[in-house]
Amino acid sequence: MKSGFEHILKENEKILWSGQPDLQAIKQTRYTGGGLINKIIIVGFIAAFVWVMSRDGATWTTGPAMNWIWLAVAASTLWVIYKRKYLDRKELMQWTGSLAYVISDKRILILRGGAIDHAADLGSVQQCQLKPRKGSSGFSDLIWEKRAIEVRASGGNIRYVSPLEREQAETGFKALADATSVKKILDDWVKQQQLVIQNQDSDSVSHSQTTTGADSDDSTISKFEQFVSPCYGFSIGFPASWEISSRYRKLAFGKTGIEREAKWSTPGSKPEWNVIRGQNEINTLVEVQVQKIAAFNTLESLMGSSRLAMALGEGEIIDHEASISINGIPGFYVTRQAGTGSILPAQVKEIASYWCVRKYVLHDGEYQYYIEAMWPADHQGQQDICRAIIATLKPC
């Protein structure tokens, strides 16, 4: 039997569970906050209009001109009620009706209109929480990312926040009747992915010993070791068997784009670092650089920057994602395939003739995160190892 999701599946990928949000549960949900003052004003206008129109002898409030004014106020009030009670709800239901959820043996996906709208990373799914829906008894959400909503308008007053905006602020599986059983599937998926990554890293080390003759004290992966940058407030984990180095890099922004950087050292020897690199025996590499940015720089401006697009490297683009989030930090990435004669160092030629280079740009409003992951194209397990490392990146 066909599931209807074959067009989004990768080779040998199997669906473990699929579902959709319950539209009736969405419709019954109570959305509170953000509009109390507006509701009081609307009710006040209606009450005042009824009282004025029913009075006798008050010509200054019931003359022809004032009647038109009160009618305009009443029409505006009724329009606001119609928009919020009908149009906003209709927009929410249309958006919800286009969603579908898929858990496969490889990915966690949210589809919109049949296309992939969000692919969750391992680090986010590990933080998944089960939340009952207000007003929809028996239905719950599984949420792994949440974006803060700015409820104050430019004038400082509390603004109206539509139901759609509230729903879009939280990423996950919404309005599920079987949320508890789906949560168990997600938990099992996380455990399975962690086991796969451990086995793949173990295999890659063994492969390196066989093909390069390199000696290693570790033939299996150890637990991730966490490294914290006290000056730049972020942490990331690497397998204990990887070689780790760090340094401080200052970017002199301007037309020349000159970089000022210190020499590589171990993270513990010099605490003032904002660049950290991990590398294993077959030269799979993950490097993270964090820079404090000017207030006027936004993620949208970065995505439209031609300079940044050029900085993303050379080679054929084989994968890209325009909207991702790693532990709550939004951004995007581009993956390219490059030959050893282009942008890659000479020492990787003996491992593989083609390498995948994925560059992330993340932006949290205060800091910008540049991440580069590089792995041999014919060692697909190395991609999952890189993803697992990047999933541990967190502000602290």
N, C-alpha and C positions, 0 to 999 in steps of 0.2 A: 504494500500500500504506500502510495506517495504521500509525503508529509506537506508538500507545498513549499518547502524550503530548500529544495535541491539546488536551486540556482545560486545560493549563497554558500554552499558547503565546499570545503576544500577536499582534495583527494584523500580518501579513506577516513573522512570525518563522519562521525555518527552522532545522531541526535539522542540525547538522554531524556530531555523533557522540552516541551514547548507549550505555550499558552498565550492568553491575551488578558488584558484588564477587563473586569466585569463592568459593563457600561451602567447597569442599574446601581451598582455600588458607588461608582463615580458620581452619578446623578444625585444620590442621597447624601453624599459627603457634606459635612458642615465645615465651611471655611470661616474662621473667626479672626478678628483683629484687623486693623488697618483701615476700617471704614466706619467706625462708630460715630465720629463727628459728622461725617457726611450723611449718615442715616438720620441723625437727630435734626440736621438742617432740612432734609427732605420732608420729614414728618412735620416739622415746624411750618414750612412753606404751605403744605397742604392744609394744615389746620387753620393758618391765617387766611388763606384764600377762601375757605368755606365760611369762616366767621365774617369776613368783610363782605362777601357777596350776599350774605343773609341779613345784613344790617339795613335799617331804614334811617334816612335823614342825614347821613354822614356823606355829604356831597364831595368833600375833599378826598375821600377814599373810594367813592363809587361813581365819580363822574365818567364820561365817555373815555377820556384819555387814560384814567386810572384803570378802567375796566380792561382796556387793551394790555396795560402793563401786567395786571394780575393774570390775565389769560396767557401772556407770554411766560410768566413765571411758572404757571401751572403746566403749560406745555413742556417747558424745559425739565421740570421735575418729573413729569410722566415719561419723557424721553430717557432720562437717567435711569428710572426704574425699569423701563423696557430693555435698555441696553444691558443692564447688569443682571436682570433676572432672566432674560431670554437670549440676547445676542451673545453675551459673554459665555453663558452656559452652552449655547449652540457651538461656539468656537471650541470650547473645551471638549465637548463630546465628539466633534469631528476629529480633533487631534488625537484623542484617546482611541477612537475607533480605528485609526490608522496604525496603531502600535501592535507589535507581536514580540514575544519573548522566546529565546532559544537558549538552552544549555546543551552544548555538544561535549564530546570527550576532549575537545581542544580549546573551546572558546565559550564566553558568556556574551550573548548578543542581544541588543535591543534593535528591532527593525521598525522602520516607519515607512509606510507605503510600499512594503516589500523590499526595501533597500536597507543596508546596515546603517543605522544612525549612531550607534555607540557600541564599542567593544571594550568590555571591562578588563582591567589588568588585574593580575593576581593580588597585588597589594591592596587594591580597593575592595575586592570581594572578601578578603580576609576580615574587613571591618564591617561586613554586612549586618544590619540590625533589622529585627522584625518589629513593625509598628502597626497596631490596630488602627483602622480608619475611623475617624469620628463620624457618627451618624450612620455608619454602614456595619451593622452588627454581623459578626462572623467573617468579615473580610479584613485582610491585613496587607501591608506593603513590606517589601524587602528592599531596604535602602542602603547603598554603600557610598554614596557621595551626596553632599548637601552644600548648596551655594547660598550665601547670605543674601537676603532681600533688603534693598534700601527702601524703607517705608516712609522716609521723610522727603518731601518735595523740596525744591530749591529755596522756597520761602521759609522752610523749617516746619511747616505743618505736616501732619500725618496724611499721607496720600492713600488713595484706594488702590489695592493690589488685587488684580483679577484672579479668579480660580486657576486659569491656565498658567499664569506666571508663578503661582504657588506650586503647582504640580511640576513645572519645568525646573524649579529650583532644587528638586530632589531627583537623583538618578537611581533607578532601580526597577524592580518589578512591582507594579501597582495593582491594587484591588484584586487580590487573589483569595479564593475561598479555601484553597489548600496550601496556604503560605507556609505552614509548619512543615509539611512534607517536602515542599520545594526547598525550604531552608536546609533540610537534611541532605538533599541532593547537592546543593551548593557547598555545604561543608565537606561532603565526600569528594566533590570535585577539587576543592582546594587541597585536600590531603593527597589525592592522586597526582595533581600537578607538582606538588612539592616532592613526591617520591620520584616522579619522572625526571625532574630537574636534577635530583641527587644522583640517580642512575646515569643520566647523560653526562654529568660532570665526571663521574667515576670512569665511564667509558672513554671520555675524551682524554683523560690523563693516561689511561692504559694505552690508548691509540698513539699518544705522543711518545710514550716510552718505546713503542714498537717501531714507529716510523722514523724517529729522530735519534734514538739511542740515548736520550737524556735520562739521567737518574733523578728520582724523586722519592722523598721520604713518605709522601702521601699517595696512595693508589686509589683512595676514595675521598669523596668530598667531606669536609668537616662542617660544623655549624658555621653560619655566617658570623664574621667578626665585624662589630659596628665601629665606625669611625665618625667622630664628631668634630666639626669646625667651630670652636668657641667664639671666634670673631665674627663669623658670618651666619651662625645659627642654623646649621643644617647637619644632617647625619645620613650616612649611607653604609650599607653592609656589603662585604665581599667574602667569598669563600676563604677559609684560613690558608688554603694551599696556594692562593694567588700572591703574586709579588705586588706590593702596594707602595706607591710613592706620592708625594705631595709637594706643592710649592705655592708661592704667592705670585699672582699675576695682576698687574694694574693696566687697564686699557686707557690709553690716551685718546679719547674720542676726537675725531676731526677728519679732515680730508686724507691725511696720511695713514690713519689707523695704526699708529705705531704701538707695539706691545712692549711693556716693561715687565720683566719677569725674573724671579729668582731661580736658582738651580734646584733640581729635584732633590728631595731628601725624604726621610721617613716621617709619617704624620706626627709621631711622638717627639721627634727631635726639635721641631720648630712649630709652635702652636699657631702662629699666624699664617694660615694657608687658606686659599679659596679654590684651589684646583687639586683634585685627587684622581689618581689613575690606578686601575687594577689590571693585571695582565697574567694570563696563565701560560702553561708550557707550550701551547701551539699558537701563541700570540693573539688569541682572542682578547679583546681589550674593551674596557669601559672607562671613559674619562668624564668627569663632571667639573664644570667651572661655574661659580656663582659670582655675580656682580651686582652691586647696589646700583639702582637706575634712577634717572630723573623722573619726577612726578608726572611729567607730560607724556612719557612713553607708556603706551598701552599695548596689550597683546594684539589688538587689531592693527595698530600702526606698524608693529613688527612684522605681521603677516603680509602687509602690503609693501614692505621695504625691499626695494630692488637690491640694496646693498646686502641685506640679510640673505636674500635668495641666492646671490652669488656666493655668499659665504658657506652655503650648504654643500658645496663641493662639486666634483665632476663625476661623470659616469651616467649610465642609463638609470632613470628613475624606475624602480620596480615595485614600489609600495609607498603610500603616503596616507596620513590621517590628519585631517584639518582641525579636528576637535577631540582632544584627549584630556584626561585628568589623572595625575599621579598623586595619590594621597591628598586630593583637594587642590593641587596646583594645576591650573589649566594650561594648555599649550597645544603644540602640534609636532609632527615629525615627518621626515622624508627619508626614504631608504633608496640607496643607489648601489648598483653593482659596478665594480671597477676592476680593471686588470692591474697587475703588479707594475706595469709600466707607466701608470698615470699618477695617482695620488698616494700610493701606498709605499711604505718603507721597504728597502731592499731585502731585509731579513725574512720577509714573509713569503718570498718566492718559492722557497723549498716546501712550504706547507700546502699552498694551493695557488692556482694561476688566476683565480677570480675570487674577490672578497666582497662581502656585503658591508656597507657603511651606512648606519642609521644615525641621523642627527636630530635630536630633540631641541626644541626651544620652549621653555616653560616660563611663566610670568605670574607672580602673585601680587603685583601692585607695588612691592617694595624691592624685591630681588628678581633678577633674571637668571634662569638656569640653562646653561648650554651643556648638552650631554651628547657624547659621541660613543657609539658602540660599533665594534668592528669584529667580524667573524668570517672564517673561510666559507665560501658559498656552498661547498659540498659537505660541510659538517653542520647539518641543520639543527642538531641538538644544541649547538653553541648559541643559536639565537635565543632559545628558551632560557639558557643560563644568563645571558645578558638581560633579558626581560626580568628575570627574578631579581637580579642585582638592582636594576633601576627601580623596581617596585618597592625597594626598601628606602628610597630617597624620601626624607621627611624634613620639614622645617622644625626647629626645636628652640 
